[in-house]
Amino acid sequence: MQVHGSVYVKPTGVTYKMRDARVRIIPNEIIFGNDTITDPQGHIGIVTGGLHHKNLSHLTFDINILARNLLAYNFPKKQGKDSFWGVVYGTGKCNIKGEPGSTAMNIDMEPEKNTYITYDASSTNDASTSNFIRWINVPKDSTGVLIPEAADTLSFAAKPAPKKASDIVKFRDIPSDLHINFLVHFKSESYAWRLT
């Protein structure tokens, strides 16, 4: 089946599009075989994997994405009591596995140009302490950090494609456990990390 459409991934703030993708539909399975997705700037990711179900219920999924400078996170400004925000473009791999009530993401990527993350350590909304961030193999000479000025930060933040009111579909929030594991390969010239 040839597919054309888009999906908004709420936890990442990004809308991805598929155009003329060839999706196989067989009993109890929808299979993606090297299909192309694009972010709002036209950067590309390749999707493989599938959605598994029993008569369109009991949905599970196992999806792999191979990304090249793909927009992966898009919350350019602090929203409410969020403890971190930013814009992330990345090159690498992402595996997403899930079932009703639980999703696990394993991400192995390198941030690209115009990536920045701001983490507010004083936020009362995080997990009581900051021990959920673990640094591995940090070089002893890694003292220089690129911190964009506020005006610059917003100038290169990802801008979503304009939407017509008739194109916006509202879905209710469904509670779910989300587990995200990151393996991030940093190049000092491609990202900014700001601790406030």
C-alpha positions in Angstrom: 0.0 0.0 0.0 1.3 3.5 -0.8 1.0 5.9 2.2 1.0 9.7 2.4 0.5 11.4 5.7 2.0 12.9 8.9 2.2 12.1 12.6 2.8 14.5 15.5 5.0 12.9 18.2 3.9 14.8 21.3 6.9 13.9 23.7 9.3 15.2 21.1 7.3 18.2 19.7 8.0 17.1 16.1 5.7 16.4 13.2 7.1 13.9 10.7 5.7 13.3 7.2 5.7 10.3 4.9 5.2 10.7 1.2 4.6 7.8 -1.2 5.9 5.3 1.3 5.4 1.6 0.5 3.8 0.0 3.6 3.0 -3.7 3.7 -0.2 -4.6 5.4 -0.7 -8.3 6.3 -3.0 -9.9 8.8 -2.2 -8.5 12.3 0.8 -6.5 11.1 1.8 -3.2 9.3 5.3 -3.3 8.1 7.6 -0.4 7.2 10.5 -1.4 5.0 13.1 1.4 4.5 10.4 4.1 4.2 11.5 7.8 4.2 10.2 10.3 6.8 11.0 14.0 6.8 10.9 16.7 9.5 9.5 20.2 9.0 12.9 21.3 7.5 13.0 18.4 5.0 15.7 16.4 6.8 15.4 12.7 6.3 15.1 9.5 8.4 14.6 6.0 7.2 12.0 3.9 9.0 11.9 0.1 9.3 9.9 -2.2 11.6 6.3 -2.6 12.2 3.1 -2.3 14.2 1.7 -5.5 15.5 -2.0 -6.1 16.5 -4.8 -8.5 16.9 -7.7 -7.4 14.7 -6.6 -3.7 15.2 -6.5 -4.1 19.0 -3.7 -5.0 21.5 -1.2 -2.8 19.5 2.5 -3.3 20.0 5.3 -1.8 17.9 9.0 -2.1 17.1 10.2 0.7 15.0 13.8 1.6 13.9 14.8 5.0 12.6 18.1 5.8 10.9 18.4 9.6 11.0 20.6 12.1 9.2 20.4 15.6 10.7 16.7 14.8 11.7 14.8 17.1 14.1 14.5 14.9 17.1 13.3 17.3 19.8 11.5 20.6 19.4 10.7 22.6 22.5 12.7 25.8 21.9 11.3 27.7 25.0 10.6 26.7 28.6 7.0 25.6 28.9 5.5 25.7 32.4 7.5 23.9 35.0 9.6 21.9 32.5 13.1 21.2 33.7 14.7 21.1 30.3 14.0 22.5 26.8 15.8 23.0 23.5 16.0 21.9 19.9 17.9 18.7 18.9 19.0 17.7 15.4 20.7 14.3 15.3 22.4 11.7 13.1 22.2 8.1 14.3 19.8 5.3 15.3 16.6 5.1 17.4 14.7 2.0 18.3 11.2 2.5 19.7 9.4 -0.5 21.2 6.1 -0.4 22.9 2.8 -1.8 24.0 -0.3 -0.3 25.6 0.9 1.8 28.6 4.6 1.4 28.0 7.1 2.7 25.5 10.9 2.3 25.5 13.3 4.4 23.2 16.9 3.5 22.8 18.7 6.3 21.0 22.4 6.3 19.8 23.1 9.6 18.1 25.4 12.5 17.5 23.9 16.0 17.8 24.2 18.2 14.7 24.6 22.0 14.1 22.0 24.2 15.8 21.3 21.7 18.6 21.0 23.1 22.1 19.5 21.9 25.4 18.9 24.0 28.5 18.5 22.1 31.8 17.1 24.0 34.8 18.6 22.2 37.8 16.6 24.3 40.2 13.3 23.0 38.8 11.0 21.4 41.3 9.4 19.3 38.5 12.3 16.8 38.1 12.8 13.5 39.9 13.8 15.1 43.3 17.5 15.0 42.4 19.5 15.2 39.1 20.8 11.6 39.4 18.8 10.6 36.3 21.6 12.2 34.2 24.8 10.1 34.1 27.9 11.2 32.3 30.2 8.5 30.9 33.7 8.9 29.7 33.8 12.7 30.1 37.3 14.0 29.0 39.2 15.9 31.7 39.7 18.8 29.3 36.0 19.3 28.5 35.6 22.7 30.1 34.5 24.8 27.1 30.8 24.9 26.5 29.1 26.8 23.6 26.2 28.8 25.1 24.1 30.6 22.5 22.7 34.0 23.5 18.9 34.0 24.0 18.2 35.9 20.8 20.4 33.5 18.8 18.8 30.5 20.4 15.3 31.4 19.2 16.6 32.4 15.7 17.7 28.8 14.9 14.9 27.0 16.7 13.0 24.6 14.5 9.8 26.2 13.2 6.8 23.9 12.6 5.1 23.9 9.2 2.1 26.3 9.2 -1.1 24.4 9.7 -4.7 25.1 8.7 -7.3 24.8 11.5 -9.0 22.0 9.5 -5.7 19.9 9.5 -5.3 19.8 13.3 -6.7 16.7 14.9 -7.0 16.7 18.7 -6.4 13.4 20.6 -6.9 12.9 24.3 -3.8 12.1 26.4 -3.3 8.5 27.2 -1.2 7.8 30.3 1.9 5.7 29.6 5.3 4.9 31.0 8.1 6.3 28.7 11.7 5.1 29.2 14.3 6.8 27.1 18.0 5.7 27.0 20.4 8.0 25.3 23.9 7.3 24.0 25.1 10.7 22.8 28.3 11.2 20.9 29.1 14.9 21.4 31.2 17.1 19.1 31.9 20.4 20.9 31.3 22.5 17.8 27.8 21.0 17.1 25.8 21.5 20.3 25.2 23.8 23.3 24.5 22.6 26.8 23.3 25.1 29.3 22.9 24.4 33.0 20.8 27.0 34.9 
